[in-house]
Amino acid sequence: MALLDEPEALLRKIRLGEDSVLELKRVVVKGNRVAAPARKELADELAAFANARGGLVVLGVDDRSREILGIPLAALDAVEDHVRELVNDSVEPPLLAHIVRLELPAGDAAPRPVLAIEVPRSLFVHKSPGGYFHRVGSSKRELRPEVLARLFQQRSQARIVRFEEQAVPGTSLDDLSSTLWQPLLGSLTEDPRLTLRKLKILTDDDGRECATVAGILLCSRHPDQWLAGAAITAVRYRRTLRDPNEQTDAAQITGPLDEQIRAAFAFFRRNMTVAATKPLARTDHPQFSERAAFEAIVNAVAHRDYSIYGSKIRLFMFSDRLELYSPGSLPNTLTIESLPFRQATRNELVTSLLARRPVEDDVAERAGRRYFMEKRGDGVPLILRESRELSGRDPIFRLIDDSELLLTIFSAELPNQLEPPTAAGAASR
């Protein structure tokens, strides 16, 4: 928000008083505890901004007199912790809020510290301790049922514009890395900004240019900064049970989607058992098909539902199987039974952009493809065929609570293993 970069403009705004984008709160600290504003009250105010058009809360200013009271310097850490905890724990889903420390002049006195909390308009509908609120003028108002229903429709996966094409409030071209978006332009020589709009990496949001969800996912170094859950959790377990004491390797994989795929595939290769026999010449016996694993990871990243807040892709490896959990139900009219025969995608823009990303030579040879997406519709048949040929067992797709797709790929029987893989662990899910 420009006000944070222009203290004089912020002071003029404060002198005019609260409105639809500004809330003022005095702060009372007793010992190490923030006595005011109350946690519930502040959470309701912040969620109301997120559910409306966004706004700014300035802590340390009296809302009636508009006097700059400030916050004791020694208490700034406690007040910031108070805010950070409530945006994460008191609002569902958690709020994206930018907390900035400022000094504002207090009449003839020396400048006093205040805390500014910038809340952008959200992609989601937020519930705070008091319920569902939005900002109307200088106060918050509880959302009426019909307005709430309309807001959910506008900000849910049922919206007319696909979720991946939605603007991410508060972002701009500056939040995207040119080294990530330049290769997507190919040989196009027209104005890069115009091309990025045509590719739907940038879009208009109430007169302001913003990055889209797909733009953030593919062209931002840290997409999880705006989309919590745009990441992969990977864990390798020693045997067949999901037991923390059995972990041998673990990683939280973030970054643009193509880098997530590379890192997840590297994790898979690092942790896959490869047995060997040497009657005449060495022969390797891999636990899983690398082509099938790469295809499964790409599918999970490309087709998951990014509108489900905070849910991550999960990759679990065991001695007898691989499990890959992808957030979201099946898109369109797909069913588990029709997966091998039909093609449908939830994220058409994401898959189109991934189809422009070439795979490095070493990965391309193992994955059997030149680009991350080839959109031929043979992904699921490849996973089934490659895995069946190696292990003699069909992989299993399973829909959990209509909100998460689980793919289980079984390990091949490996020679010379002290603890051969068994199917017993598959029942432990």
HUFENZI-V380282 format. One record per residue. N is the residue number from 1. OMEGA is omega in degrees with one decimal (* if undefined). Layout:
N OMEGA
N OMEGA
This chain:
1 -175.3
2 -178.7
3 -178.5
4 179.6
5 -177.2
6 -177.3
7 180.0
8 178.4
9 178.2
10 178.5
11 177.9
12 179.0
13 179.1
14 -179.8
15 178.2
16 177.1
17 -176.0
18 175.4
19 -174.0
20 -179.5
21 -178.1
22 175.4
23 -179.7
24 -178.5
25 169.2
26 -178.0
27 175.4
28 180.0
29 176.7
30 -175.0
31 176.3
32 -174.0
33 175.0
34 -178.5
35 179.0
36 1.3
37 180.0
38 -177.4
39 -177.8
40 -177.7
41 -178.8
42 177.7
43 178.2
44 -178.8
45 -178.1
46 178.7
47 178.9
48 176.1
49 -178.0
50 -179.7
51 177.7
52 -175.9
53 -177.7
54 -179.5
55 -175.0
56 173.6
57 178.5
58 179.2
59 -178.2
60 179.5
61 178.7
62 -174.9
63 -179.0
64 -177.2
65 -177.0
66 178.7
67 177.4
68 -179.3
69 -179.9
70 177.3
71 177.8
72 -176.4
73 -178.3
74 -176.3
75 -175.8
76 179.7
77 -178.8
78 -179.4
79 178.5
80 176.3
81 178.3
82 -179.6
83 -177.4
84 180.0
85 -175.8
86 178.4
87 179.2
88 -171.1
89 -174.3
90 -179.4
91 179.2
92 -14.5
93 -178.1
94 -177.1
95 166.5
96 -178.6
97 177.5
98 -176.8
99 -175.1
100 175.3
101 -179.4
102 167.7
103 179.6
104 179.3
105 -178.7
106 -178.0
107 179.7
108 -178.0
109 177.9
110 177.8
111 -177.8
112 -179.8
113 171.7
114 177.2
115 178.2
116 -179.9
117 179.4
118 -179.5
119 177.4
120 171.0
121 -171.7
122 171.0
123 -173.0
124 173.4
125 -172.0
126 175.3
127 178.9
128 -174.4
129 -178.4
130 -179.1
131 178.8
132 -177.8
133 166.5
134 -174.9
135 175.0
136 -176.8
137 -175.8
138 -179.0
139 177.1
140 178.4
141 176.7
142 -178.9
143 175.7
144 -175.2
145 -177.3
146 177.3
147 178.3
148 179.2
149 179.9
150 179.5
151 176.7
152 -179.5
153 -179.1
154 -173.0
155 -179.5
156 179.4
157 177.3
158 -177.9
159 -178.1
160 176.2
161 -178.2
162 -178.6
163 -177.0
164 179.9
165 180.0
166 174.0
167 172.8
168 -173.7
169 176.2
170 179.8
171 176.9
172 177.5
173 -179.3
174 179.9
175 178.4
176 -179.1
177 -179.5
178 178.4
179 177.5
180 -177.1
181 -179.0
182 -179.2
183 -179.6
184 -178.3
185 179.4
186 -177.1
187 -178.8
188 -174.1
189 -179.8
190 -178.6
191 -177.4
192 -178.7
193 178.6
194 178.9
195 177.9
196 175.2
197 178.7
198 177.4
199 -179.8
200 171.5
201 171.8
202 177.8
203 179.8
204 178.9
205 -178.1
206 176.6
207 179.2
208 179.3
209 -179.0
210 170.3
211 174.2
212 175.0
213 179.6
214 177.8
215 177.7
216 -176.7
217 -175.3
218 -169.2
219 175.1
220 177.9
221 -176.3
222 -178.7
223 -179.4
224 174.7
225 179.8
226 -176.3
227 -179.3
228 -179.1
229 177.0
230 -173.8
231 178.8
232 171.0
233 -178.4
234 -179.6
235 172.4
236 178.3
237 -175.2
238 -176.0
239 -171.0
240 -177.4
241 174.3
242 -174.8
243 179.9
244 179.4
245 -179.4
246 -179.3
247 174.7
248 177.6
249 178.6
250 179.8
251 168.4
252 -171.0
253 180.0
254 179.3
255 176.9
256 -169.0
257 -179.0
258 176.9
259 175.3
260 179.6
261 179.0
262 -176.0
263 179.3
264 178.3
265 176.5
266 176.7
267 179.0
268 -177.3
269 -179.8
270 -172.9
271 178.4
272 176.0
273 175.0
274 177.4
275 -178.9
276 170.3
277 -175.9
278 176.5
279 174.7
280 175.9
281 -177.3
282 175.0
283 178.9
284 179.2
285 -177.4
286 179.1
287 -178.7
288 173.6
289 178.4
290 178.2
291 179.9
292 -179.1
293 179.2
294 179.9
295 -179.5
296 179.3
297 178.2
298 -179.7
299 -179.4
300 -178.6
301 -174.5
302 -169.8
303 -179.7
304 179.7
305 -177.8
306 177.5
307 176.6
308 -170.1
309 170.3
310 -178.7
311 -177.5
312 166.5
313 179.9
314 178.7
315 -179.6
316 178.3
317 179.8
318 178.6
319 -176.6
320 -175.8
321 171.7
322 176.8
323 179.4
324 -178.5
325 -179.3
326 -177.5
327 176.0
328 174.6
329 176.8
330 -177.6
331 175.6
332 -176.4
333 178.3
334 172.4
335 176.8
336 -176.9
337 -175.5
338 -178.2
339 -178.2
340 -169.9
341 -174.7
342 179.1
343 174.6
344 -179.0
345 175.5
346 -171.5
347 -176.4
348 -179.3
349 178.6
350 -178.9
351 178.0
352 179.4
353 176.4
354 178.1
355 176.0
356 -177.7
357 178.2
358 177.0
359 178.7
360 -173.3
361 -176.5
362 178.3
363 -178.0
364 -179.8
365 -179.2
366 -176.6
367 179.6
368 178.9
369 -178.3
370 -178.7
371 -177.5
372 175.6
373 176.1
374 167.9
375 177.6
376 178.9
377 -177.6
378 -177.7
379 -178.7
380 175.7
381 178.6
382 179.0
383 -178.6
384 -175.4
385 -177.3
386 -177.8
387 179.8
388 -179.6
389 -176.5
390 -172.6
391 -175.6
392 -179.3
393 176.7
394 169.6
395 -177.6
396 170.0
397 -178.1
398 178.6
399 -176.5
400 177.9
401 179.3
402 -176.7
403 -179.4
404 179.7
405 178.8
406 173.3
407 175.9
408 175.8
409 -174.8
410 -178.9
411 170.1
412 172.0
413 -174.1
414 177.5
415 172.7
416 178.5
417 -179.9
418 178.8
419 -177.8
420 178.4
421 177.5
422 178.9
423 -173.1
424 -176.3
425 -177.9
426 -179.4
427 -175.8
428 -177.4
429 *
